[in-house]
Amino acid sequence: MYNRHYKLGVFGDSFASCDAPNCRYVEESYYHRLKQKMCPDSDTLNLGVAGASSYWSYHNFKKCVIDLNYHIENAVMTFTDSQRLPITNPDLAGTAWKNVFRVDKSPLPIQDEINLQAHSPSKSFWDSVLAGLYSQERPTVGGYTESDIFSMWNLLFEDNYTNCDLANLISVQSLIKSIEIAKVKDINLVIILPMNAGPVEYLGESPDPDITNNFMIITGLEKVSHMETKTYSNGKIYNNDIIKEVRWKNSEFDPRCHHLCNTNNQVLADLISQGFDGQKGIHDLSEQPGLNFDEIEKYAELIYK
């Protein structure tokens, strides 16, 4: 006997969340469209949080399906940039994206790390990475801080602490473990790898047929998002002498649900529906028919030099 039943569950980052800053666009989301099509009169579950990691997706999927014994018939999971911090604290999950910038772009100089007494380089490094995420005392697990845990993992798995091998490993395992749960629990799962490097990061150069033959995998959402704002061309970001700024209307942040305009959310919802109906394999959203790249003026003003 299940504790709860959901026809649809969605887990992930901002490409899953419907918590856009401008709430009048929520009905444009692929999540809302799927809900209206599949189960307009029953409860659905959305645990997407902007800025969260792939481990957040897995953590909540496992918590609902295994720990809380929910029955979820159809699920969408987004597996975001593989270098985000594996934070599961709901109050801090949205800060996981800072790992992409702070670890890769702003690591402490190695000599400064070595000169810190009584700390391994990885320990002090993670202290600096996590320092900006908390406005209060950091939580501990069994007496260990998060930086303690990350640094111990570093000792086991990392060749160079300034690379994000650890975060990538956790992200990839999050995908693999989620697939295992979906198989055991007979959940109709559609996987979204929104970031441009996602397919290679998560599936490698030669994807496992056991995955591609049994699941729909959707890629290319970030590419479509950039194409909408005219900041993407021929696979490359436009340089700043063409686009100066994307100025969002009535919002400091991107108000589009899932970072997509109205029509393209509909195209994505239709594609996910095909996945629920049995379509498998890898599908690039940017190559789907019916996309529209003329709606951005509703959401933003594009400032050209």
Beta strands, then each sheet from edge to edge (+ up, - down):
strand 1: 4-12
strand 2: 45-48
strand 3: 70-78
strand 4: 140-141
strand 5: 144-145
strand 6: 188-193
strand 7: 216-219
strand 8: 232-233
strand 9: 236-237
strand 10: 243-248
strand 11: 281-284
strand 12: 300-304
sheet 1: 2+ 1+ 3+ 6+ 7+ 11+
sheet 2: 4+ 5-
sheet 3: 8+ 9-
sheet 4: 10+ 12-
end
